[in-house]
Amino acid sequence: MARILALLTNAFPVWVVLGGVWALFQPEVFTWFSGPWIVWGLAVIMLGMGVTLTVEDFKRVLVMPRPVALGFGAQFLIMPFLGWAVGRALQLDTPLAVGLILVSCCPGGTASNVVAYLARANVALSVVMTMCSTFGAVFMTPLLTRYYAGTMVHVDAWGLFLSTFKVVVAPVVLGVALNRLAPRAVKWALPAAPLLSVITIMLICASIIGQSSASVRACAGSLLLAVGLLHIGGFALGYLSARLFRYDRIIARTVSIEVGMQNSGLGVVLARGHFADPLTAVPCAISSVFHSVIGSVLAGWWRLIDRK
């Protein structure tokens, strides 16, 4: 059973792509998963991340502070600038440009830990980087979104802060507490938690794509190009930044994955809660498909190189 669950979980890019394509042509299959369902869905994902963490994981920051600091800096310097630059270069419509900036300002995604494992990168470092960028996002995501998108639309930085805290920090802290106080229950539920997160991510992304399916089809070319450039640039510059600081290829892979993969679900929740135009959430949903596929392809390539 554990092996089957692992195989289904590792196929998460396939489920996200299938859900997104299906939602384009039969949106009613997924649009029921909206409103509070999306918020609670993200909370479940973040809770799932929390139960995998222990107090020892927090102590690891002290053991490897330099690569963690590099990952944190690259996450919140490279990606937001790329989101803004790509949106301007392609002259995206305002809601799509704002959505691209918003998802680029989000922290590393929980799926990055799975991809780090598949890529034979440093999984422990990946977990710590994701944890640090997730907690840092409470402040960084609102501030950076306001800085880069504030000239296009009104950005409620305080509202973004409160929403990020509620749907990210609270569930993660609760998960850590459950791991500490009820380890047997957590150990029993843990094998199914990653697959539950994958299913939830697929439902969130498919729902958002389905709710704006006509608009997505109308601007598919520029939208797909923009999101693709954002994530390809993130993976590439993340890797190069680590090599620039003379880290080995294992740490470089880890930084690349952390920078290139965003918490797109958080972007969706913030877009739906704080921006009037529903199209703002669409780049966030598309982002989940792209970073999952690119990350998985990279992981396969790196594993192939290791065999040579």
MOFEN-V974011 format. One record per residue. N is the residue number from 0. RES is the residue in three letters. OMEGA is omega in whole degrees, -180 to 180 (999 if undefined). BURIAL is + if it has 24 or more other ideal C-beta (glycine too) atoms within 12 Angstrom, else -. Layout:
BEGIN
N|RES|OMEGA|BURIAL  N|RES|OMEGA|BURIAL
END
This chain:
BEGIN
0|MET|-179|-  1|ALA|-180|-  2|ARG|179|-  3|ILE|178|-  4|LEU|180|-  5|ALA|180|-  6|LEU|179|-  7|LEU|180|-  8|THR|-178|+  9|ASN|178|+  10|ALA|-175|+  11|PHE|177|+  12|PRO|180|+  13|VAL|-179|-  14|TRP|-179|+  15|VAL|179|+  16|VAL|180|+  17|LEU|179|+  18|GLY|-180|+  19|GLY|179|+  20|VAL|179|+  21|TRP|-178|+  22|ALA|179|+  23|LEU|-173|+  24|PHE|175|-  25|GLN|-174|-  26|PRO|-176|+  27|GLU|179|-  28|VAL|-173|-  29|PHE|-172|+  30|THR|175|+  31|TRP|-179|-  32|PHE|-176|+  33|SER|178|+  34|GLY|-178|-  35|PRO|180|-  36|TRP|-178|-  37|ILE|180|+  38|VAL|180|+  39|TRP|177|-  40|GLY|179|+  41|LEU|179|+  42|ALA|178|+  43|VAL|179|+  44|ILE|-179|+  45|MET|174|+  46|LEU|177|+  47|GLY|176|+  48|MET|-177|+  49|GLY|-177|+  50|VAL|176|+  51|THR|-177|+  52|LEU|175|+  53|THR|177|-  54|VAL|179|-  55|GLU|179|-  56|ASP|179|+  57|PHE|180|-  58|LYS|-179|-  59|ARG|178|+  60|VAL|-179|+  61|LEU|-178|-  62|VAL|-179|-  63|MET|-174|+  64|PRO|-174|-  65|ARG|177|-  66|PRO|177|+  67|VAL|178|+  68|ALA|178|+  69|LEU|179|+  70|GLY|180|+  71|PHE|-179|+  72|GLY|180|+  73|ALA|-180|+  74|GLN|-173|+  75|PHE|174|+  76|LEU|-176|+  77|ILE|-172|+  78|MET|179|+  79|PRO|178|+  80|PHE|178|+  81|LEU|180|+  82|GLY|179|+  83|TRP|-176|+  84|ALA|-180|+  85|VAL|179|+  86|GLY|179|+  87|ARG|-178|-  88|ALA|-179|-  89|LEU|179|+  90|GLN|179|-  91|LEU|172|+  92|ASP|-173|+  93|THR|-178|-  94|PRO|179|+  95|LEU|178|+  96|ALA|179|+  97|VAL|178|+  98|GLY|178|+  99|LEU|177|+  100|ILE|-178|+  101|LEU|-178|+  102|VAL|178|+  103|SER|179|+  104|CYS|-180|+  105|CYS|-179|+  106|PRO|177|+  107|GLY|-178|+  108|GLY|-180|+  109|THR|179|+  110|ALA|-180|+  111|SER|180|+  112|ASN|177|+  113|VAL|-179|+  114|VAL|177|+  115|ALA|177|+  116|TYR|-179|+  117|LEU|-177|+  118|ALA|-176|+  119|ARG|175|+  120|ALA|-179|+  121|ASN|-174|+  122|VAL|179|+  123|ALA|178|+  124|LEU|178|+  125|SER|180|+  126|VAL|-179|+  127|VAL|178|+  128|MET|178|+  129|THR|180|+  130|MET|-177|+  131|CYS|-180|+  132|SER|178|+  133|THR|179|+  134|PHE|178|+  135|GLY|-178|+  136|ALA|179|+  137|VAL|179|+  138|PHE|-172|+  139|MET|-177|+  140|THR|177|+  141|PRO|-177|+  142|LEU|-178|-  143|LEU|177|+  144|THR|178|+  145|ARG|-178|+  146|TYR|-175|+  147|TYR|-176|+  148|ALA|-176|+  149|GLY|178|-  150|THR|-178|-  151|MET|-180|+  152|VAL|174|+  153|HIS|179|-  154|VAL|179|+  155|ASP|-176|-  156|ALA|-180|+  157|TRP|177|-  158|GLY|177|-  159|LEU|179|+  160|PHE|-178|+  161|LEU|-180|-  162|SER|180|+  163|THR|180|+  164|PHE|-175|+  165|LYS|-174|+  166|VAL|179|+  167|VAL|-172|+  168|VAL|-176|+  169|ALA|179|+  170|PRO|180|+  171|VAL|179|+  172|VAL|177|+  173|LEU|179|+  174|GLY|178|+  175|VAL|180|+  176|ALA|178|-  177|LEU|178|+  178|ASN|-179|+  179|ARG|-171|-  180|LEU|-178|-  181|ALA|-174|-  182|PRO|-179|-  183|ARG|179|-  184|ALA|179|-  185|VAL|-180|+  186|LYS|179|-  187|TRP|-175|-  188|ALA|-171|-  189|LEU|-178|+  190|PRO|-178|-  191|ALA|-175|-  192|ALA|-180|+  193|PRO|179|+  194|LEU|176|+  195|LEU|177|+  196|SER|179|+  197|VAL|180|+  198|ILE|-179|+  199|THR|178|+  200|ILE|180|+  201|MET|180|+  202|LEU|179|+  203|ILE|-177|+  204|CYS|-180|+  205|ALA|178|+  206|SER|-179|+  207|ILE|178|+  208|ILE|180|+  209|GLY|-179|+  210|GLN|179|+  211|SER|-172|+  212|SER|-179|+  213|ALA|180|-  214|SER|179|+  215|VAL|179|+  216|ARG|-178|-  217|ALA|-177|-  218|CYS|-173|+  219|ALA|-175|-  220|GLY|-177|-  221|SER|-179|+  222|LEU|180|+  223|LEU|178|+  224|LEU|-178|+  225|ALA|-178|+  226|VAL|178|+  227|GLY|179|+  228|LEU|179|+  229|LEU|-174|+  230|HIS|175|+  231|ILE|177|+  232|GLY|179|+  233|GLY|178|+  234|PHE|-176|+  235|ALA|-177|+  236|LEU|175|+  237|GLY|179|+  238|TYR|-178|+  239|LEU|-179|-  240|SER|178|+  241|ALA|179|+  242|ARG|178|-  243|LEU|178|-  244|PHE|173|-  245|ARG|173|-  246|TYR|-179|+  247|ASP|-173|-  248|ARG|179|-  249|ILE|177|+  250|ILE|178|+  251|ALA|176|+  252|ARG|-178|+  253|THR|179|+  254|VAL|179|+  255|SER|-178|+  256|ILE|-179|+  257|GLU|-179|+  258|VAL|-175|+  259|GLY|-177|+  260|MET|-177|+  261|GLN|172|+  262|ASN|-175|+  263|SER|178|+  264|GLY|176|+  265|LEU|178|+  266|GLY|179|+  267|VAL|-178|+  268|VAL|-180|+  269|LEU|180|+  270|ALA|-179|+  271|ARG|-176|+  272|GLY|-170|+  273|HIS|178|+  274|PHE|-172|+  275|ALA|-175|-  276|ASP|-179|+  277|PRO|179|+  278|LEU|-180|+  279|THR|-178|+  280|ALA|-173|+  281|VAL|177|+  282|PRO|179|+  283|CYS|179|+  284|ALA|179|+  285|ILE|-179|+  286|SER|-178|+  287|SER|179|+  288|VAL|-174|+  289|PHE|-176|+  290|HIS|178|+  291|SER|-178|+  292|VAL|-179|+  293|ILE|180|+  294|GLY|-180|+  295|SER|178|+  296|VAL|178|-  297|LEU|180|+  298|ALA|178|+  299|GLY|179|-  300|TRP|-180|-  301|TRP|178|+  302|ARG|178|-  303|LEU|178|-  304|ILE|-178|-  305|ASP|-179|-  306|ARG|-176|-  307|LYS|999|-
END
